[in-house]
Amino acid sequence: MRNSQYGDAMAENQAAIAITTGKSIGNAGDGRVAFIARDDVAAVAAALVSGVGERNRAYDVTGPESVSWNDVAALVAELSGAKVEVVDLTDEQMYAMWDSLGVPREATGDFSRSPVPWCSDGMVSLGREALKLEWEFNKQAGFTEKDDELPDFFYNEPLAPSNKAARHHSAEVNKSMRELIG
């Protein structure tokens, strides 16, 4: 099971920072992501563990709509009433920003001066390297795009707690993955 980025984390962290500072800082450029709620991921995981789906198959679990960083900033501004400017940085500028705040680059770093409980490498790469390794592993294991498709009921039956059905099929998800990881 491969989940998209958690919408809850976006609301808890990135939105709070954007409202407070007036800046939504990132390095996503024109990239898009289909945020998903943790509860929705848990519902899919529970369904798969209970026997729904197929063995030896990877499942992409995404949210209902693919949005850009600009879309997220506009939504944060609309809901909060705050003015939010999108600041798109290079990877090097993102590292410099996190370094200046005392955030270690790796999970094994010194967190004693860090204002956040995560390392900057994950924030800069957004898991790009992990996705590359996972993609290559799946390819070498013989998985194809067909193996990534969720069972039909995920697209036809709304799942609790959000009562939403999946909207992104494997072809769309894999196209975005290929663009992201090169």
C-alpha contacts under 8 A as a table, 3 or more apart, distances in Angstrom:
res1	aa1	res2	aa2	distance
1	M	45	A	7.67
1	M	58	A	5.54
1	M	59	Y	4.64
1	M	60	D	5.94
1	M	61	V	6.91
2	R	58	A	7.27
2	R	59	Y	6.01
2	R	60	D	4.77
2	R	61	V	5.91
3	N	6	Y	8.00
3	N	36	I	7.69
3	N	41	V	6.99
3	N	60	D	5.93
3	N	61	V	4.64
3	N	62	T	6.06
4	S	33	V	7.26
4	S	34	A	6.39
4	S	35	F	5.86
4	S	36	I	6.18
4	S	60	D	7.58
4	S	61	V	6.17
4	S	62	T	5.05
4	S	63	G	7.19
5	Q	9	A	7.96
5	Q	33	V	7.29
5	Q	34	A	7.30
5	Q	35	F	5.17
5	Q	36	I	6.32
6	Y	9	A	5.37
6	Y	10	M	6.64
6	Y	35	F	5.44
6	Y	36	I	4.99
6	Y	37	A	5.55
6	Y	38	R	6.15
7	G	10	M	4.97
7	G	11	A	6.26
7	G	35	F	4.82
7	G	36	I	5.19
7	G	37	A	5.36
7	G	38	R	7.68
8	D	11	A	5.13
8	D	12	E	6.03
8	D	36	I	7.77
8	D	37	A	5.90
8	D	38	R	6.88
9	A	12	E	4.98
9	A	13	N	5.82
9	A	14	Q	7.48
10	M	13	N	5.46
10	M	14	Q	5.03
10	M	15	A	6.11
11	A	14	Q	6.18
11	A	15	A	5.01
11	A	16	A	6.86
12	E	15	A	6.50
12	E	16	A	6.27
13	N	16	A	5.35
13	N	17	I	6.29
14	Q	17	I	5.20
14	Q	18	A	6.13
14	Q	24	S	7.15
15	A	18	A	5.02
15	A	19	I	6.08
15	A	24	S	7.69
15	A	73	A	7.84
15	A	76	V	6.14
16	A	19	I	5.24
16	A	20	T	6.13
17	I	20	T	5.14
17	I	21	T	5.92
17	I	22	G	7.75
17	I	23	K	7.45
17	I	24	S	7.34
18	A	21	T	5.32
18	A	22	G	5.03
18	A	23	K	4.78
18	A	24	S	4.83
18	A	25	I	7.75
18	A	73	A	7.75
18	A	76	V	7.75
18	A	84	V	6.22
19	I	22	G	5.37
19	I	23	K	7.40
19	I	76	V	7.45
19	I	77	A	7.49
19	I	80	S	7.12
19	I	82	A	5.82
19	I	83	K	7.54
19	I	84	V	6.84
22	G	82	A	6.94
22	G	83	K	5.77
22	G	84	V	4.53
22	G	85	E	6.10
23	K	84	V	5.23
23	K	85	E	4.77
23	K	86	V	5.85
23	K	87	V	6.52
24	S	73	A	6.37
24	S	84	V	6.44
24	S	85	E	5.98
24	S	86	V	4.75
24	S	87	V	5.93
25	I	86	V	6.09
25	I	87	V	4.78
25	I	88	D	6.09
25	I	89	L	7.24
26	G	29	G	7.84
26	G	69	W	7.89
26	G	86	V	7.83
26	G	87	V	6.44
26	G	88	D	5.27
26	G	89	L	5.98
26	G	94	M	7.29
27	N	88	D	5.17
27	N	89	L	4.87
27	N	90	T	5.75
27	N	91	D	6.37
27	N	94	M	7.07
27	N	124	V	7.16
28	A	31	G	5.23
28	A	32	R	7.82
28	A	69	W	6.84
28	A	88	D	7.05
29	G	69	W	7.49
29	G	88	D	6.18
30	D	68	S	6.34
30	D	69	W	7.36
31	G	68	S	5.93
31	G	69	W	7.35
31	G	180	L	7.77
32	R	66	S	5.73
32	R	67	V	5.00
32	R	68	S	4.37
32	R	69	W	7.03
33	V	65	E	7.93
33	V	66	S	4.97
33	V	67	V	5.44
33	V	68	S	6.54
34	A	62	T	5.52
34	A	63	G	4.66
34	A	64	P	6.45
34	A	65	E	5.20
34	A	66	S	4.08
34	A	67	V	6.17
35	F	62	T	6.41
35	F	63	G	4.87
35	F	64	P	7.69
35	F	65	E	7.46
35	F	66	S	7.33
36	I	40	D	6.79
36	I	41	V	7.20
36	I	61	V	7.78
36	I	62	T	5.65
36	I	63	G	4.17
36	I	64	P	7.55
37	A	40	D	5.23
37	A	41	V	6.56
37	A	63	G	7.39
38	R	41	V	5.09
38	R	42	A	6.20
39	D	42	A	4.96
39	D	43	A	6.20
39	D	161	P	6.75
40	D	43	A	5.01
40	D	44	V	6.32
40	D	159	L	7.41
40	D	160	A	7.12
40	D	161	P	6.65
40	D	162	S	6.84
41	V	44	V	5.18
41	V	45	A	6.09
41	V	61	V	6.81
42	A	45	A	4.99
42	A	46	A	6.03
43	A	46	A	5.11
43	A	47	A	6.23
43	A	159	L	7.12
43	A	160	A	6.90
43	A	161	P	7.79
44	V	47	A	5.09
44	V	48	L	6.19
44	V	61	V	7.70
45	A	48	L	5.12
45	A	49	V	6.02
46	A	49	V	5.12
46	A	50	S	6.06
47	A	50	S	5.18
47	A	51	G	6.69
47	A	52	V	5.56
47	A	53	G	8.00
48	L	51	G	5.40
48	L	52	V	4.81
48	L	53	G	5.80
49	V	52	V	7.13
51	G	54	E	7.82
53	G	150	L	7.45
53	G	151	P	5.92
54	E	57	R	5.97
57	R	143	F	7.54
57	R	147	D	5.39
57	R	148	D	6.68
58	A	143	F	7.98
58	A	147	D	6.18
58	A	148	D	5.19
59	Y	147	D	7.65
59	Y	148	D	5.07
59	Y	149	E	6.47
59	Y	150	L	5.93
60	D	148	D	6.37
60	D	149	E	7.51
60	D	150	L	7.36
60	D	170	S	7.45
60	D	173	V	7.65
61	V	166	A	7.97
62	T	166	A	7.23
62	T	168	H	7.10
63	G	66	S	7.42
63	G	166	A	7.10
63	G	167	R	7.73
64	P	164	K	7.36
64	P	165	A	7.42
64	P	166	A	6.18
64	P	167	R	5.59
64	P	168	H	7.31
65	E	167	R	7.49
67	V	71	D	5.84
67	V	72	V	6.94
68	S	71	D	5.04
68	S	72	V	6.42
69	W	72	V	5.04
69	W	73	A	6.22
69	W	86	V	7.64
70	N	73	A	5.08
70	N	74	A	6.12
70	N	86	V	6.49
71	D	74	A	5.13
71	D	75	L	6.22
72	V	75	L	5.13
72	V	76	V	6.17
73	A	76	V	5.06
73	A	77	A	6.11
73	A	84	V	6.22
73	A	85	E	7.35
73	A	86	V	6.68
74	A	77	A	5.09
74	A	78	E	6.07
74	A	84	V	7.31
75	L	78	E	5.00
75	L	79	L	6.07
76	V	79	L	5.32
76	V	80	S	5.90
76	V	81	G	7.95
76	V	82	A	7.71
76	V	84	V	7.58
77	A	80	S	5.29
77	A	81	G	5.29
77	A	82	A	4.98
77	A	83	K	5.67
77	A	84	V	5.71
78	E	81	G	5.46
78	E	82	A	7.43
89	L	92	E	7.89
89	L	93	Q	5.67
89	L	94	M	6.08
90	T	93	Q	5.14
90	T	94	M	6.24
91	D	94	M	5.03
91	D	95	Y	6.29
91	D	124	V	6.03
91	D	125	S	7.69
92	E	95	Y	5.18
92	E	96	A	6.24
93	Q	96	A	4.97
93	Q	97	M	6.16
94	M	97	M	5.10
94	M	98	W	6.32
94	M	124	V	6.26
95	Y	98	W	5.21
95	Y	99	D	5.91
95	Y	105	R	7.77
95	Y	120	S	6.71
95	Y	121	D	7.66
95	Y	124	V	6.80
96	A	99	D	4.98
96	A	100	S	6.08
97	M	100	S	5.23
97	M	101	L	6.60
98	W	101	L	5.16
98	W	102	G	6.53
98	W	103	V	5.35
98	W	104	P	7.68
98	W	120	S	6.08
99	D	102	G	5.21
99	D	103	V	5.59
99	D	104	P	6.83
99	D	105	R	7.58
99	D	120	S	7.95
100	S	103	V	7.58
101	L	114	S	6.72
101	L	115	P	7.26
102	G	111	F	7.74
102	G	113	R	5.46
102	G	114	S	4.88
102	G	115	P	7.39
103	V	111	F	6.70
103	V	113	R	7.21
103	V	114	S	4.66
103	V	115	P	7.05
103	V	116	V	7.09
103	V	118	W	7.58
103	V	119	C	6.10
103	V	120	S	6.23
104	P	107	A	7.20
104	P	109	G	5.14
104	P	110	D	6.12
104	P	111	F	6.43
104	P	114	S	7.18
104	P	118	W	7.99
104	P	119	C	5.26
104	P	120	S	6.15
105	R	109	G	6.77
105	R	119	C	5.08
105	R	120	S	4.61
105	R	121	D	4.97
106	E	109	G	5.34
106	E	119	C	5.22
106	E	120	S	6.80
106	E	121	D	6.01
107	A	118	W	6.94
107	A	119	C	5.36
109	G	119	C	7.77
110	D	113	R	7.46
110	D	114	S	7.87
111	F	114	S	4.90
111	F	117	P	7.32
114	S	117	P	7.14
118	W	122	G	7.80
119	C	122	G	6.14
119	C	123	M	7.08
120	S	123	M	4.94
120	S	124	V	6.04
121	D	124	V	5.22
121	D	125	S	6.01
121	D	126	L	7.95
122	G	125	S	5.38
122	G	126	L	5.32
122	G	127	G	5.80
123	M	126	L	5.22
123	M	127	G	7.79
125	S	128	R	5.22
125	S	129	E	7.12
127	G	130	A	5.15
127	G	131	L	6.09
128	R	131	L	5.13
128	R	132	K	6.20
128	R	180	L	7.37
128	R	181	I	6.13
129	E	132	K	5.02
129	E	133	L	6.27
129	E	181	I	7.83
130	A	133	L	5.18
130	A	134	E	6.08
131	L	134	E	5.00
131	L	135	W	5.89
131	L	181	I	7.19
132	K	135	W	5.12
132	K	136	E	6.17
132	K	181	I	6.03
133	L	136	E	5.18
133	L	137	F	6.04
134	E	137	F	5.06
134	E	138	N	6.11
135	W	138	N	5.27
135	W	139	K	6.19
136	E	139	K	5.04
136	E	140	Q	6.13
137	F	140	Q	5.20
137	F	141	A	6.06
138	N	141	A	4.98
138	N	142	G	6.38
138	N	143	F	5.29
138	N	144	T	7.92
139	K	142	G	5.25
139	K	143	F	5.45
139	K	144	T	6.97
140	Q	143	F	7.48
143	F	146	K	7.91
143	F	147	D	5.93
143	F	148	D	7.95
144	T	147	D	5.32
144	T	148	D	7.02
145	E	148	D	5.22
145	E	149	E	7.00
145	E	170	S	6.17
145	E	171	A	6.79
145	E	174	N	7.35
146	K	149	E	5.60
146	K	170	S	7.31
148	D	170	S	5.59
149	E	169	H	6.24
149	E	170	S	5.07
150	L	154	F	6.44
150	L	155	Y	7.86
150	L	169	H	7.60
150	L	170	S	7.86
151	P	154	F	5.92
151	P	155	Y	7.69
152	D	155	Y	5.49
152	D	156	N	6.38
153	F	156	N	4.85
153	F	157	E	5.36
154	F	157	E	5.77
154	F	158	P	7.18
154	F	159	L	7.55
154	F	165	A	5.75
154	F	166	A	5.59
155	Y	158	P	7.65
155	Y	165	A	5.03
155	Y	166	A	4.69
155	Y	167	R	6.33
156	N	165	A	6.28
156	N	166	A	7.86
157	E	164	K	7.74
157	E	165	A	5.81
158	P	162	S	7.73
158	P	163	N	4.50
158	P	164	K	4.44
158	P	165	A	4.39
158	P	166	A	7.99
159	L	162	S	6.43
159	L	163	N	4.73
159	L	164	K	5.67
159	L	165	A	6.21
160	A	163	N	4.86
160	A	164	K	7.49
166	A	169	H	7.94
168	H	172	E	6.26
168	H	173	V	6.50
169	H	172	E	5.68
169	H	173	V	6.39
170	S	173	V	5.02
170	S	174	N	5.79
171	A	174	N	5.26
171	A	175	K	6.06
172	E	175	K	5.14
172	E	176	S	6.38
173	V	176	S	5.27
173	V	177	M	6.21
174	N	177	M	4.79
174	N	178	R	6.10
175	K	178	R	5.24
175	K	179	E	6.39
176	S	179	E	5.12
176	S	180	L	6.14
177	M	180	L	5.03
177	M	181	I	6.09
178	R	181	I	5.47
178	R	182	G	5.48
179	E	182	G	5.37
